[in-house]
Amino acid sequence: MPAIGTGRSCVRCNDAKRKCDRNTPACRLCRRKKLDCVYPNPKPRRFVPIMAPEEDRNPPDSNILDFELPSNDLSIVEAFPGPAGVLADATASSLNVNPSAAWFAAPETFLVDHAVMPLPPNFKLRDLEVFVGQVDAWLRDWVTTGSNTFIHAHLYGEYFPSCLQIAFTTFSAYSNRTPATCKLVLQAVNDQATALVSESNASGSVLQDLALMHALLAYQMIGLFDGDVRSRHLAETRAPFLSALLERTLEKASETLIRQLEGSEMSLTLFNPVSPEEVLWRSWIISESLRRTWLIVQGITASYEGLKQGWAPCNGDVKFTTQEGLWTAESASLWASMCAEKDVRFIGRFHAECLFEVAPGEIDVFAKVMLETVFGKERSLKWHLGVLY
């Protein structure tokens, strides 16, 4: 019978600061030294990540020497864990949600609208630079607050994969670089981004692919717009990988989310305890983060091409939620209440002109920026000032 991993190190390994393989009924070190192996009682937690850490899934080979490894060692090139391990609580799989309640998960809501949208009135290339600056500011928000308008505060919970940890740290170092450290930081950006693309097969869950997208987006922002010639060249070679990942994840998102809501697949996250309302909220967070990330990546791609050659193709549009308050809702019950009481205004940018008929206070920040990119700064300003158009 295979060993079953527990979530925490045993008491002896923890006290001795040794790496514990966390197998039950006894870890390998305690078995070898013929000691009693005792695990601490698990702490209650709101979200439990379904993807076990790498050392939990792959018990050390019995022929490998016992090295005293730190418990927080981080692999640079290992982007994601492999297949999920044994679920901690079988009752979670019995909780499912009627997919018809998930207005955000229907297949048609993930279709890309390829209608051609004309440039906003009085468009200037400077407007592209403004958009790039806005995305850069949002990434800086991420490394200072842990979230922004397209990376939800509850998106990753306790699941924070190594690829995203490294990107988070690297972007933070870039934001705080000095003339003396600039070359070192750029080298780190290029090395980590190249390793991430070469080592990743991009075939994980929607949440795993989202983490990969966010890591690559951070590197692309630096590589494309820093001004360093080598960094820009390497970023251009990575662009097709990010584009393909984006489209592939969008295509499989509906099927994956619906399976999760039906309870037949728990590959994205695991709540313990959990309620159907929380499952629905969590699925929306993943869905909405994917849609917004798609829009950001496509916007950055178009902006770079436009600044580089004076024109850029229209990469399409997807729907997203524009109602103020839904993105910042701190609980499943608050989110569900708002969805029931208000129009979530689930719409694509190209068809969002109707939002100018709504008070600006009812539209969230991300949607306001999208409106400005499509309909122009002048019209958005008049809307904010209450001037009839």
DONUVEX-197984 format. One record per residue: x, y, z of N, C-alpha, C in turn. Coordinates in steps of 0.001 Angstrom, whole numbers, plus 500000, padded with zeros to 6 digits. Each point is the difference from the previous one (the first is absolute). Layout:
REM DONUVEX-197984
    neast   nnorth      nup   caeast   canorth     caup    ceast   cnorth      cup
        X        Y        Z        X         Y        Z        X        Y        Z
...
//
This chain:
REM DONUVEX-197984
    neast   nnorth      nup   caeast   canorth     caup    ceast   cnorth      cup
   500856   498805   500000   499144    501195   500000   500888   501240   500000
   499813   500947   499101   500876    501160   499932   499840   500892   501213
   501099   500680   500337   499962    500922   501136   499114   501190   499680
   499334   500499   501006   499135    501157   499841   500661   501189   500670
   500170   501086   499253   500684    501173   500548   499101   500823   500894
   500597   500591   501027   499270    500939   500841   500489   501401   499683
   499278   500991   500404   500312    501362   499594   501098   500676   500773
   500479   499421   501136   500980    500683   500819   501108   499039   500414
   501174   500561   500333   501120    499183   500455   499694   499398   501366
   500612   498841   500277   499800    499391   501313   500717   500836   501060
   499674   499746   501266   500531    500808   501094   501519   499888   500077
   500553   498793   499857   501449    499803   500119   500748   500712   498873
   499536   499857   498771   500667    500671   498883   499888   501509   500120
   498845   500459   500455   499809    501438   500152   500945   500567   501062
   500116   499310   501142   500884    500477   501068   501461   499969   499568
   500370   498978   499217   501386    499869   499559   500284   500806   498730
   498929   500660   499471   500120    500780   498770   500537   499150   498842
   499458   498784   499912   500361    499099   498923   498851   499909   499012
   500341   499636   498782   498958    499835   498991   499244   498709   500258
   498684   500086   500075   499149    498851   500312   499209   499631   498751
   499942   498686   499691   499219    499618   498824   498511   499918   500313
   499627   500119   501298   498605    500148   500455   499120   498804   499682
   500606   498825   499858   499202    498797   499777   499411   499505   501313
   498893   499297   499899   499369    499401   501164   499975   498484   499817
   500021   499230   501103   499922    500439   501403   501299   500569   500552
   501116   499861   499271   501276    500528   500477   500820   500456   498808
   500729   501099   500182   500844    500492   498918   501229   499102   499856
   500727   500174   498917   501118    499120   499701   501113   500113   501043
   500285   501232   500445   501084    500184   500961   499680   499344   501344
   498769   500154   500446   499608    499383   501274   499999   498478   499886
   499579   499482   498826   500024    498556   499819   501434   499486   500023
   500894   500727   499325   501384    499555   499927   500667   500021   501370
   499661   501030   500826   500610    500118   501321   499179   499307   501084
   498882   499357   499568   499131    499244   500905   499502   500890   501151
   499493   501170   499619   499458    500948   500968   498484   500113   499807
   499313   500395   501075   498566    500264   499873   499803   501242   499129
   499147   499888   499013   499745    501118   499083   498632   500585   500319
   499982   501252   500439   498756    500654   500408   499806   501253   499153
   498808   500137   499441   499671    501181   499204   499107   500937   500811
   500207   501313   499876   499133    500952   500720   498608   499996   499400
   499025   500413   500804   498634    500089   499511   499939   501070   498927
   499284   499763   498899   499925    501005   498932   499261   501242   500450
   500509   501153   499529   499317    501257   500304   498833   500184   499048
   498873   500530   500485   498878    500250   499091   500377   501082   499009
   499556   499843   498772   500283    501012   499000   498803   500145   499090
   499878   501176   499390   498845    500267   499170   500108   499346   498625
   501194   500152   499375   500221    499387   498701   501152   499023   500120
   499861   498853   499399   501087    499017   499986   500352   499729   498554
   501233   500278   499571   500355    499769   498599   499993   498522   499663
   499460   499678   498847   499932    498584   499642   501353   499479   499533
   500845   500886   499462   501281    499549   499493   500993   499909   501130
   500420   498805   500336   500937    499812   501099   501381   500468   499606
   500813   500477   500960   501368    500376   499666   500754   498815   499435
   501059   500308   499253   500734    498953   499290   500540   498934   500924
   500520   500420   501181   500597    498998   500871   498958   499083   500619
   498713   500443   500027   498931    499154   500541   499666   498866   499041
   500055   500305   498694   499541    499019   499035   501060   498976   499666
   501286   500394   500115   501071    499101   499618   500867   499676   501195
   499674   498950   500783   500818    499638   501157   501422   499724   499568
   500989   500409   500779   501400    499798   499615   500304   498528   499773
   500859   499762   499032   500411    498633   499706   500781   499435   501186
   499775   498745   500303   500625    499402   501179   501511   499910   499857
   500507   500103   498755   501441    499917   499791   500695   501354   500088
   499201   501079   500134   500589    501334   500049   500463   500288   501420
   501169   500642   500119   500526    500332   501320   499118   501023   500687
   500032   500025   501315   499216    500953   500789   500724   501337   500075
   499689   500903   499099   500582    501332   500084   499077   500876   500825
   500569   500876   500788   499223    500924   500816   499601   501188   499123
   498849   499900   499333   499578    501042   499080   499064   500966   500702
   500062   501305   499655   499043    500947   500580   498598   499705   499504
   499018   500273   500839   498623    499663   499652   499418   500943   498970
   500650   501144   499758   499433    500965   499069   500816   500105   498731
   500667   498897   499604   500803    500067   498790   499100   500220   498797
   500512   500769   499010   499183    500429   498878   500693   499643   498698
   499313   499262   499144   500567    499617   498713   499806   501124   498993
   501063   500383   499316   499912    501101   499054   499254   499595   498742
   500290   498818   499469   499437    499623   498711   498746   499156   500133
   499675   499549   501205   498808    499177   500147   498797   500908   500178
   499198   500132   498978   498920    500973   500024   498810   499535   500814
   499589   498731   499848   498768    499556   500624   500125   498603   500558
   499187   499685   500994   499932    498620   500467   499315   499127   498967
   500130   498693   500177   499403    499051   499056   498585   499651   500389
   499563   498774   499726   498622    499593   500268   499647   500138   501462
   498736   500290   500264   499548    500199   501373   500103   498712   500797
   500246   500159   501294   500098    498849   500881   498646   499626   500571
   500014   499287   501113   498772    499560   500639   499296   501191   500617
   498717   500124   499786   499255    501109   500575   499900   499833   501509
   500090   501146   500685   500005    499965   501453   498621   499702   500561
   498969   500393   499301   498658    499826   500541   499066   499567   498888
   499560   498760   500067   499165    499465   498933   498638   500659   499944
   499572   500657   501089   498676    500625   499993   499946   501156   499033
   501169   500618   499696   499998    501151   499107   499511   499624   498614
   500313   498780   499549   499620    499599   498655   498499   499819   499852
   499286   499875   501122   498559    499818   499929   499266   501324   499897
   500710   501116   500191   499384    501306   499908   500100   500483   498564
   498870   500200   499370   500040    500496   498638   498993   501116   499825
   500145   500707   498892   499158    501146   499699   499328   499762   498669
   498751   500400   499884   499307    499906   498724   500695   500918   498997
   500600   499449   498946   500731    500840   499052   499165   501116   499389
   498674   499832   499964   499160    501052   499431   500058   501280   500819
   500416   499893   501278   500146    501189   500832   501279   500750   499695
   500891   499367   499280   501293    500609   499678   499899   500716   498659
   499462   501200   499998   499820    500776   498783   501326   500306   499311
   501093   499897   500750   501322    500337   499473   500716   498800   499367
   499435   498800   500131   500714    498793   499570   499481   499400   498703
   498942   500546   499443   499445    499438   498759   501024   500091   498874
   500056   498996   499124   501007    499995   498926   499995   501264   499149
   498786   500524   499702   499939    501173   499122   500606   501256   500642
   500094   500014   501330   500566    501180   500660   501520   500065   499874
   500625   498916   499548   501452    499984   499812   500397   500171   498531
   499016   500198   499134   500318    500194   498594   500611   501379   499785
   501003   500058   499144   500651    501269   499696   499225   500706   498892
   499664   501265   500245   499308    500822   499012   501063   500639   499098
   500009   499611   498743   501016    500498   499063   499474   501145   499129
   498920   500646   500432   499507    501163   499263   501071   501089   499978
   500066   500714   498894   501000    501058   499861   499493   501258   500698
   500815   500526   500892   499630    501203   500742   500875   501156   499528
   499407   501107   499528   500813    501126   499541   500758   500649   501162
   501058   500698   499677   500765    500703   501031   499125   501065   500650
   500230   500274   501294   499223    501039   500661   500245   501366   499370
   499053   500921   500147   500179    501345   499422   501262   500669   500545
   500670   500757   499132   501202    500751   500382   501100   499087   500552
   500068   498779   499488   500996    499046   500491   501418   500454   499670
   500901   499823   500955   501414    500300   499818   500818   498830   500543
   501199   499815   499455   500864    498932   500501   500292   500179   501479
   499957   501222   500446   500214    500270   501427   498977   499256   500862
   498800   499761   499448   498973    499280   500751   500440   498568   500307
   500772   499403   499097   500513    498657   500246   500998   500007   501149
   500823   501032   500055   500962    500119   501092   499284   500160   501340
   498891   500715   499983   499209    500171   501229   499457   498658   500476
   499507   499185   499056   499478    498689   500376   501099   499118   500570
   501170   499997   499354   501128    499217   500502   500374   500454   501405
   500011   501307   500215   500299    500525   501334   498976   499572   501038
   498736   499900   499573   498956    499560   500929   500205   498542   500409
   500320   499146   499038   500240    498592   500318   501229   499859   500888
   501041   500786   499723   501189    499982   500853   499636   500390   501429
   499148   501009   500146   499578    500419   501339   499204   498907   500697
   499169   499268   499230   499239    498900   500591   500917   498871   500462
   501052   499719   499247   500960    498973   500432   500755   500450   501245
   500286   501274   500099   500635    500521   501210   499046   499889   501197
   498707   500196   499738   499011    499772   501062   500060   498554   500474
   500163   499090   499056   500049    498573   500325   501149   499682   500942
   501192   500544   499741   501147    499663   500840   500023   500790   501307
   499092   500955   500157   499920    500723   501274   498777   499617   500831
   498925   499546   499331   498777    499645   500733   499592   498547   499823
   500592   499301   499021   499644    498604   499766   498871   499800   499017
   499442   501086   499470   498902    499886   499038   499920   501281   499176
   499187   499946   498949   499715    501200   499212   498688   499796   499262
   499751   500758   498953   498698    499927   499337   499836   498782   499096
   501072   499228   499790   499835    498762   499215   500591   498777   500697
   500628   500173   501145   500440    498883   500848   499232   500122   501313
   498967   499203   500159   499093    500129   501145   500700   499676   501316
   499591   500693   501046   500620    499808   501313   499838   498574   500517
   498945   499295   499563   499762    498630   500451   500297   498968   498908
   500674   500421   498947   500213    499087   498874   500863   498810   500377
   501149   500248   500603   500938    498919   500276   499886   499453   501418
   499436   500769   500923   499855    499512   501364   501327   499507   500533
   500033   498763   500447   501234    499408   500501   500767   499270   498898
   499448   499972   498788   500693    499397   498865   500767   501107   499285
   501283   500105   500259   500836    501037   499411   501196   499306   499364
   499871   499551   498751   501020    499155   499370   501336   500707   499858
   501050   499200   499880   501355    500552   499993   500221   500960   498843
   499409   499721   498826   500215    500896   498864   499488   501397   500304
   498891   500078   500730   499428    501304   500319   500741   500657   501165
   500475   499196   500926   500827    500550   501078   501236   500692   499428
   500641   499341   499039   501224    500547   499413   499684   501262   499198
   498913   499968   499225   499618    501176   499221   499641   501169   500913
   499307   499703   501079   499628    501015   500988   501251   500676   500561
   500964   499182   500410   501233    500528   500585   500829   500749   498968
   500056   499449   498788   500797    500628   498947   499422   501353   499591
   498683   500074   499852   499385    501278   499626   500169   501025   501112
   499941   499547   501245   500227    500896   501121   501432   500540   499979
   500959   499114   499696   501397    500432   499904   500179   500983   498852
   499309   499753   498887   500091    500904   498853   499420   501373   500361
   498880   500002   500716   499364    501259   500372   500882   500828   500927
   500882   499330   500733   500858    500694   500959   501475   499973   499581
   500246   499796   498710   501381    499914   499520   500718   501352   500134
   501290   499933   500007   500847    501194   500011   500906   499926   498768
   500657   501088   499630   500927    499926   498864   501041   498901   500159
   500395   499721   501230   501031    498987   500235   499465   498581   499842
   498685   499807   500224   499428    498642   499947   499184   499738   498746
   499850   501008   499138   499095    499879   498851   500346   498810   499116
   501284   499847   499626   500395    498903   499128   499785   498640   500652
   500260   499922   501297   499792    498739   500706   498528   499606   500008
   499141   500986   500233   498564    499720   500042   499506   499574   498620
   500428   500676   498952   499574    499630   498650   500483   498604   499625
   501204   499654   500443   500491    498656   499747   499116   498969   500696
   499593   500305   501233   499114    499092   500735   498661   499864   499281
   499463   501120   499509   498733    499971   499269   500114   499095   498777
   501033   500208   499215   500164    499219   498764   500230   498521   500293
   500825   499706   500998   500281    498602   500336   498754   499281   500499
   499258   500648   500896   498814    499357   500573   498900   499826   498958
   499817   501006   499147   498967    499899   498971   500338   498903   498993
   501257   499922   499597   500420    498969   499045   499835   498607   500605
   500406   499836   501253   499849    498707   500671   498537   499621   500145
   499164   500978   500308   498576    499734   500200   499361   499484   498721
   500301   500622   498877   499420    499577   498731   500544   498639   499572
   501300   499787   500159   500605    498753   499542   499612   498806   500855
   499681   500226   501281   499696    498889   500897   498508   499758   500173
   499152   500885   499495   498559    499887   500235   499310   499395   498798
   499120   499007   500279   499228    499425   498909   498620   500631   499881
   499668   500890   500937   498755    500770   499931   498787   499100   499803
   499926   498925   500754   498882    499073   499850   499345   499713   501341
   500046   500974   500898   499431    499809   501316   498552   500428   500062
   499528   500238   501213   498640    500488   500196   499932   501463   499584
   498790   500559   499990   499836    501414   499676   500777   500855   500999
   499970   499626   501274   500705    500768   501017   501509   499928   499787
   500515   498836   499661   501432    499863   499728   500415   500830   498790
   499188   499934   498943   500323    500769   498806   499915   501505   500270
   499067   500396   500854   499899    501415   500373   501277   500459   500706
   500504   499176   500895   501234    500349   500709   501151   500160   499011
   500067   499120   499022   501030    500098   498978   499839   501276   499177
   498753   500333   499649   499737    501235   499255   500450   501229   500782
   499647   500041   501271   500350    501171   500808   501509   500137   500167
   500685   498873   500145   501462    500052   500104   500599   500517   498690
   499529   499463   498880   500541    500426   498711   499638   501449   499684
   498808   500425   500389   499609    501394   499764   500951   500955   500714
   500356   499666   501237   500937    500846   500744   501335   500097   499265
   500488   498870   499494   501263    500005   499261   499867   500746   498666
   498866   499819   499306   499800    500670   498722   499943   501513   500155
   499360   500478   501037   499926    501437   500228   501394   500597   500129
   500874   499299   500689   501374    500482   500158   500754   499871   498685
   499921   498817   499390   500773    499749   498802   499622   500886   498827
   498699   500211   499785   499557    500755   498840   500195   501502   500150
   499864   500500   501216   499931    501454   500164   501140   500608   500810
   500963   499182   500426   501106    500561   500771   500929   500842   499125
   500203   499576   498755   500895    500732   499119   501295   499270   499721
   500291   498942   500757   501192    499193   499775   499783   499141   498759
   500927   500080   499035   499815    499338   498707   499910   498484   500149
   500882   499394   500767   499977    498552   500159   498715   499540   500693
   499596   500729   501029   498773    499639   500714   498800   500069   499074
   499965   501010   499146   498877    500133   499069   499988   498847   498993
   501155   499619   499492   500081    498882   499056   499505   498703   500645
   500444   499729   501222   499579    498772   500670   498504   500017   500294
   499478   501162   500367   498562    500104   500269   499191   499748   498740
   500492   500476   498860   499297    499760   498733   499954   498505   499662
   501056   499274   500330   500008    498554   499722   499052   499248   500930
   499718   500563   501172   499078    499341   500947   498543   500304   499692
   499745   501040   499241   498625    500450   499773   499101   498917   499406
   500447   499210   499011   499116    498962   499455   499595   498952   501038
   500893   499667   500927   499672    499025   501039   498880   500534   500880
   500117   501268   500418   498978    500595   500856   498677   500100   499266
   500036   500374   498727   498780    500106   499210   499299   498658   499866
   500766   498954   499714   499415    498660   499860   499427   499506   501321
   500697   500259   501081   499514    499608   501321   498689   500698   500324
   499925   501267   499660   498811    500799   500267   498779   499416   499291
   500157   499702   498720   498880    499475   499216   499613   498598   500457
   500981   499162   500287   499719    498628   500416   499256   499976   501329
   500401   500855   500923   499350    500038   501310   498574   500512   499881
   499798   500996   499161   498654    500544   499803   499081   498943   499402
   500526   499202   499075   499197    498970   499342   499548   498906   500960
   500847   499642   500964   499648    498894   500894   499339   500468   501295
   499913   501312   500212   499534    500516   501289   498574   499584   500320
   499085   500131   499042   498594    499698   500270   499814   498549   500419
   500565   499083   499224   499860    498571   500305   500570   499673   501379
   501155   500572   500319   500645    499731   501281   499181   500546   501162
   499521   501224   499864   499227    500618   501080   498688   499266   500225
   499333   499602   498944   498721    499297   500148   500202   498656   500687
   501074   499275   499657   500276    498732   500675   500237   500221   501485
   500678   501085   500325   500247    500289   501407   498695   500321   500728
   499154   500799   499370   498739    500383   500635   499088   498798   500194
   500067   499051   499084   499183    498785   500122   500564   499036   501032
   501221   500269   500456   500601    499142   501014   500740   498818   499441
   500079   499887   498664   500684    498853   499408   501495   500224   499875
   500447   501231   500209   501429    500280   499923   500328   501109   500986
   500971   499749   500868   500423    500998   500973   501465   500346   499745
   500289   500444   498797   501398    500218   499626   500478   501417   500243
   499086   500916   500308   500414    501390   500124   500307   500379   501436
   499183   499583   500901   500219    500320   501403   499107   499106   500842
   500248   499931   501264   499200    499160   500889   499699   500782   501259
   498734   500154   500320   499577    500685   501202   499727   498969   501091
   500373   500297   501201   499719    499104   501123   499933   500825   501284
   498815   500284   500514   498678    499624   499463   499641   500855   498780
   498955   499573   499281   499637    500690   498774   498484   500053   499874
   499505   501003   499279   498582    500103   499694   499866   500203   498496
   498870   499633   499430   499801    500238   498563   500189   501464   499623
   499609   500893   500879   500159    501437   499736   501465   500378   499855
   500847   499404   500856   501431    500279   499929   500618   499418   498731
   499538   498812   499599   500497    499398   498769   499667   500896   498809
   498789   500523   499979   499567    500876   498912   500850   501271   499973
   500219   500588   501146   500804    501226   500100   501431   499753   499543
   500570   498893   500481   501373    499679   499641   500126   499773   498491
   499032   499331   499408   500039    499758   498565   499898   501311   499226
   499168   500919   500496   499905    501311   499349   501321   500752   500100
   500663   499934   501141   501289    500673   500172   501001   499513   498954
   500053   498683   499792   500917    499447   499006   499580   500429   498598
   498706   499905   499715   499488    500375   498691   500249   501473   499696
   499670   500856   500943   500148    501443   499790   501461   500406   499895
   500854   499383   500800   501432    500290   499925   500552   499603   498632
   499534   498881   499465   500440    499560   498676   499569   500995   498933
   498746   500430   500044   499501    500933   498982   500779   501313   500044
   500187   500522   501201   500701    501281   500122   501464   499870   499592
   500614   498877   500348   501387    499781   499596   500095   499892   498488
   499043   499346   499371   499970    499914   498533   499972   501394   499392
   499143   500869   500524   499898    501361   499472   501289   500792   500214
   500628   499819   501152   501239    500711   500289   501116   499537   499062
   500166   498691   499849   501070    499484   499145   499790   500429   498553
   498752   499911   499517   499732    500426   498634   500222   501499   499840
   499643   500764   501026   500212    501445   499946   501473   500364   499977
   500798   499281   500784   501436    500251   500026   500633   499612   498661
   499565   498881   499438   500521    499564   498706   499704   501022   498915
   498752   500470   499952   499607    500999   499005   500738   501315   500223
   500185   500376   501265   500700    501251   500297   501445   499937   499555
   500652   498871   500240   501395    499860   499604   500137   500060   498476
   499144   499262   499297   500061    500011   498544   499690   501386   499453
   499039   500687   500612   499654    501337   499550   501135   500988   500191
   500660   499949   501148   501122    500898   500258   501205   499657   499131
   500131   498721   499673   501158    499549   499221   499870   500332   498525
   498799   499758   499417   499866    500137   498553   498903   500952   499558
   499319   500632   500958   498997    501000   499649   498616   499441   499760
   499845   498695   500030   498685    499381   499854   500017   498637   500693
   498835   499492   500323   499898    498700   500664   498663   499361   499659
   499975   498686   499856   498731    499319   499710   499087   500020   501224
   498692   499918   499752   499034    499898   501096   499907   498530   500401
   500328   499694   501246   500064    498610   500452   498681   499477   500557
   498960   500821   499959   498702    499530   500454   499620   500476   501385
   498935   499403   500514   499416    500457   501257   499331   498826   500709
   499937   500043   501320   499244    499027   500790   499168   500741   501041
   498980   499330   500471   499138    500601   501018   500673   499986   501373
   499639   500973   500827   500476    500031   501381   498967   500737   500843
   500121   499902   501302   499043    500592   500924   500407   501432   500314
   499067   500937   499867   500340    501414   500154   499379   500658   501226
   499095   499312   500687   499310    500595   501154   500966   500287   501146
   500017   501222   500477   500837    500389   501133   499643   499178   501242
   501019   499525   500703   499797    499288   501257   500133   498495   499903
   499725   499418   498825   500085    498547   499887   501452   499527   500114
   500910   500690   499345   501413    499592   500023   500588   500124   501401
   499539   500969   500763   500564    500244   501333   499194   499353   501120
   498950   499247   499671   499210    499327   501034   500892   499074   500819
   499897   500072   501311   500895    499260   500882   499482   498628   500406
   498790   499660   499599   499462    498691   500384   499054   499491   498924
   499782   498689   500019   499091    499389   499040   498573   500506   500193
   499588   500181   501240   498627    500441   500262   499773   501417   499497
   500992   500881   500192   499860    501374   499515   499964   500025   498479
   500871   499210   499379   500028    499931   498539   498666   499477   499465
   499493   498927   500594   498743    499406   499532   498837   500969   500178
   500017   500741   501103   498941    500977   500257   500006   501103   498951
   501192   500473   499651   500099    501052   498991   499552   499497   498633
   500348   498760   499672   499587    499427   498721   498483   499893   499909
   499360   499700   501133   498552    499830   500021   499265   501339   499948
   500617   501034   500583   499317    501285   500143   500300   500981   498880
   501130   499818   499310   500410    500981   499009   500277   499345   498655
   499998   500826   498969   500409    499543   498680   501521   499936   500006
   500562   498816   499751   501456    499863   500041   500662   500676   498798
   499197   500345   498988   500492    500680   498792   501155   499210   499376
   499700   498794   499630   500958    499069   499407   500024   500256   498501
   501054   500660   499522   499995    500496   498633   501427   500141   499482
   500171   499993   498683   501303    500220   499400   500267   501475   499772
   501266   500343   499799   500366    501413   499798   499331   500596   498774
   499953   499230   498908   499518    500537   498735   498516   500374   500054
   499276   499404   500934   498562    500260   500115   499662   500706   501318
   500998   500639   500588   499823    500591   501333   499597   501470   499967
   499607   500502   498824   499618    501411   499918   498817   500311   500904
   499159   498996   500246   498836    500190   500869   500396   500356   501432
   501241   499717   500383   500436    500310   501366   500094   501494   500238
   500090   500786   498926   500035    501450   500169   498658   500542   500497
   498963   499169   499941   498696    500395   500524   499871   499698   501494
   501008   499361   500562   500015    499636   501417   500906   500965   500751
   499680   500269   501258   500844    500877   500804   501400   499405   500138
   501057   500815   499858   501373    499478   500092   500264   499221   501279
   499335   500368   501094   500208    499316   501271   499524   498561   500002
   499206   499614   499006   499488    498632   499923   500862   499101   499105
   501068   500551   499446   500879    499251   499107   501369   499888   500651
   500590   498809   499963   501274    499828   500705   501184   500551   499202
   501153   500085   500659   501170    500667   499439   500472   499339   498714
   500041   498688   499987   500470    499289   498808   499125   500344   498798
   498683   499996   500187   499085    500298   498902   500175   501436   499513
   500274   500922   500899   500203    501400   499597   501217   500141   499098
   501067   499278   500321   501192    500046   499153   499707   499378   498639
   499250   498885   499979   499649    499380   498734   499126   500932   499154
   499085   500713   500628   499166    500957   499278   500851   501085   499344
   500985   500480   500736   500855    501060   499468   500820   499519   498814
   500454   498747   500051   500818    499492   498891   499182   499832   498729
   498694   499770   500115   499165    499760   498832   499312   501271   499507
   499510   500822   500938   499191    501154   499610   500711   501342   500185
   501214   499963   500497   500789    501219   500070   499957   500686   501351
   501074   500723   500267   500146    500687   501287   499014   501147   500146
   499751   500714   498907   499109    501167   500065   498587   499601   500396
   499477   498941   499390   498642    499577   500333   499929   499480   501435
   501023   499260   500417   500023    499495   501374   500040   501140   501006
   500764   501039   499683   500090    501145   500914   498653   500707   500116
   499321   500186   498873   498681    500637   500043   499016   499163   500809
   500099   498703   499864   499130    499087   500772   500250   500170   501487
   501276   500042   500394   500343    500199   501422   499492   501352   500510
   500011   500999   499129   499576    501339   500414   498487   500185   499896
   499322   499003   499490   498551    500081   499881   499520   500820   498813
   500865   500152   498998   499644    500779   498809   499327   499062   499008
   498838   500397   499506   499285    499187   499014   500781   499970   498702
   500061   498830   499410   500765    499865   498765   499090   500185   498800
//
